Amino acid sequence: MNNVFNENTDYISPVNAKSYIFGFILSVVLTNIPFWMVISHSTSHYVMLGIIVSCAIIQILVHLFCFLHLDSKSENGWNMISLVFSALIILIIVTGSIWIMSNLNYNMMPN
């Protein structure tokens, strides 16, 4: 009897302590950098906002690769494809919402 599902048993994701420790240390550092900047008021608000957003994006990537072990080899790359598709849909929704709200603000608010 033929298998209906094509299971890939050749690739087993290596889960080791080094990945978790590296991810934890990097997450703590990426959390403390924006915290220290907000507490000390060391830069302007725009620079602070840029650094906070960039640290958040880097921390998302650290969590995906170090803790969830997401790479192009897991499940024949379908996890990465679904992540990229989800990010694209979220980007379209957020950009469209900001565009619509900006347009409504410009057209509806009195001068």
VOBA-1610 file (N, C-alpha, C; in pm, whole numbers, padded with zeros to 5 digits, always signed):
BEGIN
Met+00084-00117+00000Met+00000+00000+00000Met+00089+00124+00000Asn+00061+00220-00087Asn+00140+00341-00097Asn+00104+00440+00013Asn+00206+00511+00057Asn+00182+00616+00156Asn+00119+00736+00088Val+00015+00788+00148Val-00050+00907+00093Val+00034+01031+00122Phe+00096+01033+00238Phe+00175+01148+00278Phe+00322+01123+00247Asn+00389+01226+00200Asn+00532+01218+00173Asn+00604+01274+00295Glu+00644+01185+00384Glu+00711+01229+00506Glu+00861+01230+00483Asn+00922+01343+00521Asn+01066+01355+00509Asn+01127+01325+00645Thr+01184+01207+00657Thr+01245+01166+00783Thr+01397+01182+00779Asp+01452+01235+00668Asp+01596+01250+00657Asp+01647+01366+00741Tyr+01570+01471+00753Tyr+01617+01591+00821Tyr+01556+01600+00960Ile+01642+01603+01059Ile+01599+01623+01197Ile+01666+01750+01245Ser+01587+01847+01287Ser+01640+01976+01330Ser+01724+01959+01456Pro+01849+02004+01451Pro+01934+01989+01570Pro+01896+02088+01678Val+01855+02036+01790Val+01819+02120+01904Val+01929+02103+02007Asn+02003+02209+02029Asn+02110+02199+02126Asn+02108+02319+02219Ala+02181+02307+02327Ala+02181+02410+02430Ala+02248+02538+02382Lys+02346+02529+02290Lys+02415+02648+02243Lys+02321+02745+02174Ser+02230+02692+02097Ser+02134+02777+02026Ser+02043+02850+02124Tyr+01997+02779+02226Tyr+01910+02841+02325Tyr+01983+02945+02409Ile+02106+02915+02450Ile+02183+03010+02530Ile+02217+03134+02448Phe+02260+03116+02324Phe+02291+03229+02236Phe+02166+03314+02214Gly+02052+03251+02188Gly+01928+03324+02167Gly+01883+03399+02291Phe+01901+03337+02407Phe+01861+03402+02531Phe+01947+03524+02558Ile+02078+03511+02543Ile+02169+03625+02568Ile+02141+03737+02469Leu+02122+03703+02343Leu+02092+03805+02243Leu+01957+03872+02270Ser+01859+03797+02315Ser+01729+03856+02348Ser+01738+03951+02467Val+01816+03914+02567Val+01834+04002+02682Val+01904+04131+02640Val+02006+04121+02558Val+02077+04240+02511Val+01985+04328+02427Leu+01909+04267+02337Leu+01820+04344+02251Leu+01702+04402+02327Thr+01671+04351+02444Thr+01568+04411+02529Thr+01625+04525+02612Asn+01748+04509+02660Asn+01808+04609+02747Asn+01852+04735+02673Ile+01886+04724+02546Ile+01929+04843+02470Ile+01817+04946+02462Pro+01697+04913+02415Pro+01591+05015+02413Pro+01548+05060+02553Phe+01548+04966+02649Phe+01511+05002+02786Phe+01606+05108+02840Trp+01736+05088+02822Trp+01835+05184+02870Trp+01820+05318+02799Met+01792+05315+02670Met+01778+05441+02595Met+01656+05521+02641Val+01547+05453+02671Val+01427+05524+02716Val+01447+05578+02857Ile+01508+05501+02944Ile+01529+05545+03081Ile+01626+05663+03088Ser+01732+05660+03007Ser+01835+05764+03017Ser+01806+05887+02930His+01707+05880+02843His+01676+05991+02751His+01801+06036+02676Ser+01875+05941+02621Ser+02006+05971+02563Ser+02000+06030+02422Thr+01892+06007+02348Thr+01884+06059+02212Thr+01746+06121+02189Ser+01727+06171+02067Ser+01597+06229+02033Ser+01491+06120+02019His+01367+06162+02014His+01258+06064+02008His+01258+05985+01877Tyr+01295+06048+01766Tyr+01294+05978+01638Tyr+01405+05874+01630Val+01522+05907+01680Val+01632+05810+01682Val+01597+05695+01776Met+01538+05729+01890Met+01499+05627+01987Met+01393+05534+01927Leu+01296+05590+01856Leu+01193+05508+01793Leu+01254+05415+01689Gly+01348+05466+01609Gly+01414+05383+01509Gly+01493+05268+01570Ile+01562+05295+01680Ile+01641+05191+01745Ile+01549+05088+01811Ile+01439+05133+01871Ile+01345+05040+01933Ile+01284+04948+01828Val+01242+05004+01714Val+01183+04922+01608Val+01286+04825+01550Ser+01408+04872+01528Ser+01510+04782+01472Ser+01546+04671+01570Cys+01555+04702+01700Cys+01582+04596+01799Cys+01466+04497+01805Ala+01343+04545+01788Ala+01228+04455+01790Ala+01230+04361+01670Ile+01264+04413+01553Ile+01270+04328+01433Ile+01380+04225+01446Ile+01496+04267+01495Ile+01607+04173+01514Ile+01570+04067+01617Gln+01499+04108+01722Gln+01459+04012+01824Gln+01357+03911+01771Ile+01270+03954+01682Ile+01177+03859+01619Ile+01255+03754+01540Leu+01355+03799+01466Leu+01437+03704+01388Leu+01516+03610+01479Val+01567+03662+01591Val+01639+03577+01686Val+01546+03468+01740His+01424+03505+01774His+01329+03406+01827His+01294+03302+01721Leu+01276+03346+01597Leu+01241+03251+01491Leu+01353+03151+01464Phe+01477+03197+01462Phe+01587+03109+01426Phe+01645+03033+01544Cys+01657+03096+01660Cys+01721+03030+01774Cys+01626+02942+01853Phe+01501+02987+01872Phe+01409+02912+01957Phe+01314+02824+01876Leu+01265+02873+01764Leu+01173+02793+01682Leu+01245+02711+01575His+01376+02735+01558His+01460+02663+01461His+01399+02667+01321Leu+01356+02784+01282Leu+01298+02802+01150Leu+01410+02827+01050Asp+01421+02742+00952Asp+01518+02761+00844Asp+01458+02707+00715Ser+01533+02718+00609Ser+01481+02676+00478Ser+01475+02524+00463Lys+01537+02450+00555Lys+01537+02304+00543Lys+01425+02236+00619Ser+01364+02305+00714Ser+01258+02240+00792Ser+01132+02226+00708Glu+01081+02107+00704Glu+00963+02069+00625Glu+00973+02115+00480Asn+01088+02089+00421Asn+01118+02119+00281Asn+01097+02266+00245Gly+01116+02355+00341Gly+01106+02498+00313Gly+00967+02557+00322Trp+00867+02476+00350Trp+00729+02526+00355Trp+00707+02619+00473Asn+00777+02597+00583Asn+00764+02688+00697Asn+00812+02828+00661Met+00925+02836+00591Met+00979+02966+00552Met+00888+03034+00450Ile+00835+02958+00357Ile+00745+03015+00255Ile+00619+03070+00322Ser+00563+02996+00416Ser+00442+03043+00484Ser+00471+03165+00571Leu+00591+03172+00631Leu+00629+03290+00709Leu+00642+03413+00621Val+00706+03398+00506Val+00722+03511+00413Val+00586+03556+00360Phe+00499+03463+00327Phe+00366+03498+00280Phe+00286+03571+00388Ser+00295+03523+00512Ser+00224+03589+00622Ser+00278+03730+00645Ala+00411+03746+00639Ala+00470+03879+00656Ala+00425+03973+00544Leu+00415+03923+00423Leu+00370+04005+00310Leu+00225+04049+00329Ile+00139+03959+00372Ile-00001+03993+00395Ile-00013+04096+00508Ile+00061+04078+00616Ile+00058+04173+00727Ile+00108+04309+00681Leu+00215+04312+00601Leu+00268+04439+00548Leu+00164+04510+00461Ile+00095+04436+00376Ile-00009+04495+00291Ile-00122+04552+00376Ile-00166+04479+00477Ile-00277+04525+00562Ile-00236+04649+00641Val-00117+04648+00701Val-00074+04762+00782Val-00051+04885+00694Thr+00015+04868+00580Thr+00040+04981+00490Thr-00090+05037+00436Gly-00181+04951+00397Gly-00311+04997+00347Gly-00390+05070+00453Ser-00387+05020+00576Ser-00460+05086+00684Ser-00403+05224+00714Ile-00271+05235+00717Ile-00208+05366+00741Ile-00239+05461+00627Trp-00237+05413+00506Trp-00268+05496+00389Trp-00412+05545+00394Ile-00505+05457+00425Ile-00647+05496+00433Ile-00669+05596+00546Met-00610+05571+00663Met-00629+05664+00775Met-00567+05800+00747Ser-00453+05801+00681Ser-00390+05929+00645Ser-00475+06004+00544Asn-00528+05934+00446Asn-00613+05995+00346Asn-00742+06049+00408Leu-00801+05973+00499Leu-00921+06020+00568Leu-00891+06141+00655Asn-00778+06140+00723Asn-00739+06253+00806Asn-00721+06378+00721Tyr-00660+06365+00607Tyr-00636+06480+00519Tyr-00768+06533+00461Asn-00858+06445+00420Asn-00981+06488+00355Asn-01093+06526+00452Met-01091+06476+00573Met-01203+06500+00664Met-01175+06610+00766Met-01051+06636+00798Met-01021+06736+00901Met-01027+06876+00841Pro-01083+06970+00916Pro-01087+07108+00864Pro-00947+07169+00867Asn-00926+07262+00776Asn-00794+07325+00766Asn-00771+07422+00877
//
